[in-house]
Structures are given as C-alpha cells and as structure tokens.
C-alpha cells in the first residue's frame, strides 16, 4: 500500500462505527508505505479462490467448533465441548474420547 493510501477504516458493525466516531477519531492514514506484502488480487481471482479459502474452519467459536477442532487430532475419536459460566466468564470444557488403547498415559508422556 502506498504512502497515505489508507484513508478509510472499515468497521464490522454500526455499533463499532458509532464507537469509533465517539472516541474522537477523525481520520486514519498510513504515514509510511507498506512493504513485503503480496500484490493485490483482482476481483476475479478473489471470486475464484475465496470459496476454497473458507472451506476449513480455522477458529473455534461455538461448542461444535471446539469439538470439531479437537477431533482433527489423530488420537481423538470424538470430542464434545460445553460452555459453562465460571463466575466471571464462560469457560470451554472439552470432553475427549481418545482412540489410543492406553488411555491412562497422555501421548506426550509415553515412552517412544
């Protein structure tokens, strides 16, 4: 991105935009040019590659997401997550059913 090419800050929601303006921010800019990035994609490239970029979820937000991410581990057969209120915030509790025959010792502590 060239020097002073950034002139607009996009926000995720109207609430965030109102907060942005309420904080007294009047303008955004980049005083130095960016470097080391990739050239901008054309709109056609974005249309072509966007669907495959989001095929595999790389974050966990819902209980099902946490279980699915845990199940990617080769030694996990099934995983179920639950959110529980722990006094100040929700905490994720993850129950894992491992494939390994020796379930008494975690994989990281087994002798090789």
Secondary structure, 3 states (H helix, E strand, C coil): CCCCCCCCCCCCCHHHHHHHHHCCCCCCCCCCCCCCCCCCCCHHHHHHHHHHHCCCCCCCCCHHHHHHHHCCCCCEEEEEEEEEECCCCEEEEEEEEECCCCCCCCHHHCCC
